[in-house]
Amino acid sequence: MITPGLSRILHLLSPLPRPFSFQAIHISGTNGKGSICAYISRILHSHGVRVGRFTSPHLLERYDSIYISECPISPSTFHEVESRIEHYDTQHSIQASEFEKLTATAFECFTQQNVQVAVVETGMGGSFDATNVLERKEVLVTVVSKVGYDHKLYLGDTLHEIAGHKAGTCKSGVPCLVDGTNEDVVVEVVEEVAGKVGAGPVIRVPGSSSSERGDDVWDAVNKGGEEEMEMEMHQKVNISLAVMASRIALERFEVRDGRGSEKREFDLQEAVRVAKNVKWPGRLQWLSIERVTGRKEEVLLDGAHNAQSAEVLGGYIDRRIRRGLSSSSLTATAVAPERQKAGLASNSSEDQGMLQKLMTEGVTNEKKKKKKKKKKVTFVLAATRGKDLSELFMPIVRKGDQVVVVEFGPVDGMPWVEPAPTTDIIHAIRPLVSGASSPVRDTNPAVSHGGDGHDQPRQEEEGEKQEEVVVIEDAGNDVLQALGRATRLADGGPLVIAGSLYLVGDVLRLLRDTPGSSS
C-alpha cells in the first residue's frame, strides 16, 4: 500500500547537505515524462553539462533508472549506495517505500558523481511524490507533460484532481512549462496552482498564440522535410517541451564548484537535432524478434499502459499499419520512418526485397479461384492488475484482430506490481475482436471462452458469407511462448506488442539474453 507524504524521504536524505550540490529539472505528468527526460538529458549533455537522469520504472534492471552523463550508473555503484540507504532506513526505523529508497539512492548517486543538473521524473502524481523533496532553490524549471486518467485510487477520478497533484511540483519563482495540447482544465489547474505558490511564468508549449514564448522552439521542431512529416504529434510536443526546458535551464544554470558563475550558450538547432536522434525504447519502437522466433519482419513494441497512451498507439496503428492493409499487404511506409528513429536498418537489400514481396502479394490475381485474404493485425498483450482493461485495449484492438495474451514476470524492486490475469484480459478483449455471432477459436484447452469456442468455423453454405473465426490465445506467463504463438498467427503480417512497460522490459531482456542477439 502506498502511503503519501514526504516525511520518510526527507529523513532518508537528511545526511545530504541542502541545498543539494546539483540543480534539477522536475518533470511530472501522465504520459511522455520518460521521453522528455531522455530528450532533456541528451540536450544538456551535448551542451557540456554533467547531467544525471532519474526515471521510473526501470526498463531492464533497477539501476537503469539512474543515468550519469548518458550512461546507466554502474551496478557496483548503484548497489553500494543502495545498501547505505537500506542500512540507514533500517537503523532509523524509517520504513520507507521501495520508491522512496530508490529516489534517495538516485539523489545520493547524483551527489557522489558530481552531477551538475539532474533531470528528475516523478513516480506518481507530484505533490506527495518522493521526488518532490526538491526545493525551489534547487529547481531550474518544472514541466507538466500530457495529463490523463491513471492511478485514480491515489490521484482522484477527475482531470481537475489529477492535474492538481501533477502541478504540485510548481515552485515559487521557478518557470513552469505545460503541454499545450492538454485539456483546458489541466492547463487552468496548472496556472491556478502556479499562481498560488508564486511559480512562473507558466508557458504552454505549443502556445495558444504566436506571441507566446516558445513558439520559435515549436517552429524549429516542425521545420524540415520528410522526417518531420513522419513524426507523431505527441513526439513533436515532447521534443518541444524538452528543448524549451533545456533553454530555460541553461539560462538559469549556475556552476556550484567554487569557481563562480559559468553560462552555457544555448544552440536551438543543435538541441532540436540532438533530441530528434534520441532512441527511447518501448515507445513506438520497431525491432526484430528473429533471434527468438525466426520471424523475419520487424514488430512494433510500445509500452502504452493507460487509456491516453493507448489512444496514441491506436491512432498510430490505424494510420501507419491498418491503412496499408486495404490491399492485403503491410506497406513499407508503415515501418520505415520509425525504424530509422529506432536506429535500425531501413534501406537494406533485405528490406527492399521484403517490400517487393509485400507489394506483389497485394496484387489480385483474378485467375485464382480463391481470393487472397488480407492480413490481420496480431497482438501480444499484457497489463498490470487493477487497470481498466476495456478502456486500455479499446483504442488498440479491432474486430478481426488476432490476440495472444500473456502475464509479465515479477518486477524487481516493485513487489506490489502484479500482472492482470490472462483470463481477465481475454474477457476484456473478446467483445473487441469478435462480432455478435463470430466463433472464438480456443487453441488452449485450459482456457474457457464461455463454451462457444470452436476448433473450426462451420462450413460456408452456398451463397452465404462464411463467419470469420476470432483467434484469442493464452500463453499464461510465458513471454517467449507468446511471441512464438503470435509469430505463427501473424504469418508475416503486422505484429504489435503492447499493454505494459513491464511486458516491454520482459521482451527486451529476452532479446538481450538470447545468444547472438544484437537487440
Secondary structure, DSSP 8 states (H G I E B T S, - for coil): -----SHHHHHHTTTS-SS-SSEEEEEE-SBSHHHHHHHHHHHHHHTT--EEEE-SS-SSSGGGGEEETTEE--HHHHHHHHHHHHHHHHHTT----HHHHHHHHHHHHHHHTT-SEEEEE-SS-STT-GGGG--GGGEEEEEE-B--S--HHHH-SSHHHHHHHHGGG--TT--EEEETTS-HHHHHHHHHHHHHHT---EEEES-SSTTSTTHHHHHHHH-SSHHHHHS-HHHHHHHHHHHHHHHHHHHH----SSS--------HHHHHHHHHT---TTSSEEE--HHHH---S-EEE----SHHHHHHHHHHHHHHTGGGGTTTS--GGGTHHHHHHTT--SS-HHHHHHHHHHHHHTS--TTSSS-------EEEE--BTTS-HHHHHTTT--TT-EEEE------TT-TT--B--HHHHHHHHHHHH--TT--EEE--TTS--TT-B-SS-----TT------EEEEE-TT-HHHHHHHHHHHHTTS-EEEES-HHHHHHHHHHHHHSTT---
